[in-house]
Amino acid sequence: FQLASGLILKNRMVMAPMTRCRAKNSLITPISADYYAQRASAGLIVTEGSQISPTAIGYANTPGCYSDEQVEAWKVITDA
């Protein structure tokens, strides 16, 4: 299945974003890598609802993506 963006998916399954509230100090945790790796063959995964700035925290214990430390923590997920 090919999206309008040109991205080709194995199937038409898309896993919606979720907020599981498992982050520590706005950093995604290694257990999330296991969670997403187990589901990677399902199709496109649109991952966590994420903080985009220190003033944009909607829920406690959610991961951010606005600092260098947070970006590094997310690499564990994307590598998995």
C-alpha positions as CSV (number, residue, x, y, z in Angstrom):
1,F,0.0,0.0,0.0
2,Q,1.5,3.4,-1.0
3,L,0.7,6.6,0.8
4,A,0.3,9.9,-1.0
5,S,3.7,10.8,0.5
6,G,5.3,7.9,-1.4
7,L,5.9,5.8,1.7
8,I,5.2,2.2,1.0
9,L,3.6,0.1,3.7
10,K,3.4,-3.7,3.9
11,N,-0.3,-3.4,4.6
12,R,-3.0,-0.9,5.5
13,M,-2.5,-1.1,9.2
14,V,-1.6,2.1,11.1
15,M,-1.2,2.1,14.8
16,A,-2.5,5.4,16.2
17,P,-0.5,7.5,18.7
18,M,-1.0,6.8,22.3
19,T,0.0,8.4,25.6
20,R,0.9,5.6,28.0
21,C,2.4,7.9,30.7
22,R,5.5,5.7,31.2
23,A,8.2,8.4,30.7
24,K,10.5,9.5,33.5
25,N,11.5,13.2,33.7
26,S,10.1,13.7,30.1
27,L,12.4,10.9,28.8
28,I,11.1,7.9,27.0
29,T,12.0,4.7,28.8
30,P,13.7,1.5,27.4
31,I,10.5,-0.5,28.0
32,S,8.9,1.5,25.2
33,A,11.5,0.1,22.8
34,D,10.4,-3.4,23.6
35,Y,6.7,-2.4,23.2
36,Y,7.2,-0.8,19.7
37,A,9.6,-3.5,18.5
38,Q,7.0,-6.2,19.3
39,R,4.5,-4.3,17.1
40,A,6.9,-3.1,14.3
41,S,5.7,-5.7,11.8
42,A,2.1,-4.5,12.0
43,G,2.5,-1.6,9.7
44,L,3.1,2.1,10.2
45,I,3.3,3.1,13.9
46,V,2.5,6.7,14.8
47,T,4.0,6.7,18.3
48,E,3.4,8.5,21.6
49,G,1.7,11.8,22.0
50,S,4.8,13.8,22.8
51,Q,5.6,17.1,24.5
52,I,6.9,19.7,22.0
53,S,8.1,22.2,24.6
54,P,8.5,22.5,28.4
55,T,5.2,24.5,28.4
56,A,3.3,22.0,26.3
57,I,3.0,19.1,28.8
58,G,-0.6,17.8,28.6
59,Y,-0.2,14.7,30.8
60,A,2.3,13.7,33.5
61,N,5.0,11.1,32.6
62,T,4.8,11.7,28.9
63,P,8.0,11.9,26.7
64,G,9.2,15.0,25.1
65,C,11.1,15.7,21.9
66,Y,12.4,19.2,22.4
67,S,15.8,18.7,24.1
68,D,18.9,17.0,22.9
69,E,18.6,14.5,25.8
70,Q,15.1,13.6,24.7
71,V,16.1,13.1,21.1
72,E,18.9,10.8,22.1
73,A,16.4,8.8,24.3
74,W,14.0,8.4,21.3
75,K,16.8,6.9,19.2
76,V,16.5,3.7,21.3
77,I,12.9,3.5,20.1
78,T,13.6,4.2,16.4
79,D,16.6,1.8,16.4
80,A,14.4,-1.0,17.8
